[in-house]
Amino acid sequence: LMRPLQGCRGRGVVVGTVTLCLAAGWALQTPGGVSLVVPQPNINATVAQNILLSVEYSCRGAATIEWKHVSSWGTTQIAEWKSGNYVNISTVYKGRVTTFENGSIQLLNVGMRDAGYYFITVTEEYGTNTYGTIIVNVYEIIYEDLHFVAVVFAFLAAVSAILICFMWLCNKSLHLCQKKATRKLTASTTEEIELETIEC
């Protein structure tokens, strides 16, 4: 009776060991965690430009991606989607946001209100999540300053052209005056010579 029990115990140990190994292997394969890379954490843009908020995530299971914008005007949800499934874009960003499978989003026609912090949360189906942040600075092109510079440049060019014309006219009139003076001098010298000849 004792030998079969020992055999059962031996088999139980083997089965237990195999089960433990399988469980450990399953545990290592399933919730492997989420990794997220943000290659450009700081973006400078000008008004009306399109910007790409680029990220790259990886995980073993399906993931849910969520983007939020935080600025002095408050926090706004931009988009949320599950890889290979639904895409939910908030009404504020409808028509202005394009989502990509790698977790990136493109924001079209940015304005001053789009400056701020953009937070991405990637949540794996097993509950593991990771976060990333991108800072966006938006600058306004001040057309008034460019217009002012253009007007000043045009004014200076016009004044330069007028001065050049004036100097050319002065030069011409000076040459004419010199020619007249030379003719008068020649005429008076000729008269003096004639007078001297008559007196002799």
C-alpha positions in Angstrom: 0.0 0.0 0.0 2.8 2.3 0.7 4.5 2.0 -2.7 1.5 3.3 -4.7 1.1 6.3 -2.3 4.8 7.2 -2.8 4.2 6.9 -6.6 1.3 9.3 -6.3 3.3 11.7 -4.2 6.1 11.5 -6.8 3.6 12.2 -9.6 2.0 14.9 -7.6 5.4 16.6 -7.2 6.1 16.3 -10.9 2.6 17.6 -11.8 3.0 20.4 -9.3 6.3 21.4 -10.7 5.0 21.3 -14.3 2.0 23.3 -13.3 4.2 25.8 -11.5 6.5 26.1 -14.5 3.5 26.6 -16.9 2.0 29.2 -14.5 5.3 31.1 -14.4 5.6 30.9 -18.2 2.1 32.2 -18.6 2.7 35.0 -16.1 5.8 36.0 -18.0 4.0 36.0 -21.3 0.8 37.8 -20.5 1.0 41.1 -18.7 4.4 42.1 -20.1 3.8 45.8 -19.4 3.6 48.8 -21.7 6.5 50.8 -23.0 6.2 54.3 -24.5 8.7 56.4 -26.4 8.3 60.2 -27.0 11.0 61.2 -29.5 10.2 64.9 -29.5 8.9 66.1 -26.1 9.0 69.8 -27.0 7.4 71.2 -30.2 7.6 74.8 -31.5 4.9 75.8 -34.0 3.4 78.9 -35.6 -0.3 79.8 -35.9 -2.1 77.8 -38.7 0.6 75.2 -38.9 0.0 71.4 -38.7 1.9 69.5 -36.0 2.5 65.8 -35.3 2.6 64.7 -31.7 4.7 61.6 -32.3 4.9 58.7 -29.9 5.6 54.9 -30.2 4.1 52.4 -27.8 4.5 48.7 -27.5 2.6 46.1 -25.4 1.6 42.4 -25.7 -2.1 42.8 -25.6 -4.5 45.4 -27.0 -4.1 48.9 -25.6 -6.3 51.9 -25.0 -4.7 55.3 -26.0 -6.0 58.5 -24.5 -4.8 62.1 -25.3 -5.5 65.2 -23.1 -4.6 68.8 -23.5 -3.8 70.9 -20.4 -3.3 74.7 -20.6 -4.3 77.9 -18.7 -7.8 77.5 -20.2 -8.3 74.1 -18.6 -8.1 70.4 -19.4 -9.6 69.1 -22.6 -10.0 65.4 -23.7 -8.8 65.2 -27.3 -9.2 61.5 -28.3 -9.4 58.0 -27.0 -9.2 54.8 -28.9 -8.5 51.1 -28.6 -5.9 49.6 -31.0 -7.8 48.0 -33.9 -11.1 49.2 -32.6 -13.1 52.3 -32.0 -11.8 56.0 -32.2 -13.6 58.6 -30.1 -12.5 62.2 -30.9 -14.0 65.0 -28.7 -16.3 67.5 -30.5 -13.9 70.4 -29.8 -11.2 68.6 -32.0 -13.5 67.0 -34.6 -12.0 67.6 -38.1 -8.7 68.8 -36.6 -7.2 65.6 -35.2 -5.9 62.5 -37.1 -5.0 59.4 -35.0 -2.4 56.8 -35.9 -2.0 53.1 -34.8 1.3 53.8 -33.1 -0.4 56.2 -30.7 0.6 59.5 -32.4 -1.9 62.2 -33.3 -1.7 65.1 -35.8 -3.2 68.4 -34.9 -4.3 70.6 -37.8 -4.4 74.4 -38.0 -3.0 75.1 -34.6 -3.9 78.4 -32.8 -2.7 80.2 -29.7 -5.1 78.2 -27.5 -3.4 74.9 -28.6 -0.2 75.8 -26.7 0.3 73.8 -23.5 0.9 70.3 -22.3 -0.3 67.2 -24.1 -0.6 64.0 -22.0 -0.9 60.5 -23.5 -1.9 57.5 -21.4 -1.5 54.0 -22.8 -3.4 51.4 -20.9 -2.8 47.7 -21.6 -5.8 45.3 -21.4 -4.4 43.7 -18.3 -4.4 47.1 -16.5 -0.8 48.2 -16.8 -0.4 51.8 -18.0 2.2 54.3 -18.9 2.3 58.1 -19.5 4.0 60.6 -21.7 4.1 64.4 -22.1 4.7 66.7 -25.0 5.0 70.5 -24.6 3.7 72.6 -27.5 4.7 76.3 -27.9 2.7 78.2 -30.5 4.0 81.6 -31.8 2.1 84.2 -33.6 3.5 85.7 -36.8 3.1 89.5 -36.4 2.2 90.6 -39.9 1.9 94.3 -38.7 5.6 94.4 -38.0 6.4 92.9 -41.4 4.1 95.3 -43.0 5.7 98.2 -41.2 9.2 97.1 -42.3 8.1 96.7 -45.9 6.5 100.3 -45.8 9.7 101.8 -44.3 11.9 100.0 -46.9 9.7 101.2 -49.7 9.8 104.8 -48.3 13.6 104.7 -48.0 13.9 103.3 -51.5 11.7 106.1 -52.9 13.6 108.8 -51.0 16.9 107.3 -52.3 15.6 107.4 -55.9 14.5 111.0 -55.5 17.9 112.0 -54.0 19.7 110.3 -56.9 17.5 112.1 -59.5 18.1 115.4 -57.7 21.8 114.9 -57.6 21.8 114.0 -61.3 19.8 117.2 -62.1 22.2 119.3 -60.0 25.1 117.8 -61.8 23.5 118.5 -65.3 22.6 122.1 -64.3 26.2 122.7 -63.0 27.6 121.5 -66.3 25.3 123.8 -68.2 26.2 126.7 -66.0 29.9 126.0 -66.6 29.4 125.8 -70.3 27.6 129.1 -70.4 30.3 130.7 -68.2 33.0 129.4 -70.5 31.2 130.8 -73.6 30.8 134.2 -71.9 34.4 134.2 -70.9 35.4 133.2 -74.5 33.1 135.9 -75.9 34.5 138.7 -73.5 38.0 137.6 -74.2 37.4 137.9 -77.9 35.8 141.3 -77.5 38.9 142.5 -75.5 41.2 141.2 -78.1 39.2 143.0 -80.8 39.2 146.2 -78.8 42.9 146.1 -78.2 43.4 145.5 -81.9 41.2 148.5 -82.8 43.0 150.8 -80.3 46.3 149.8 -81.8 
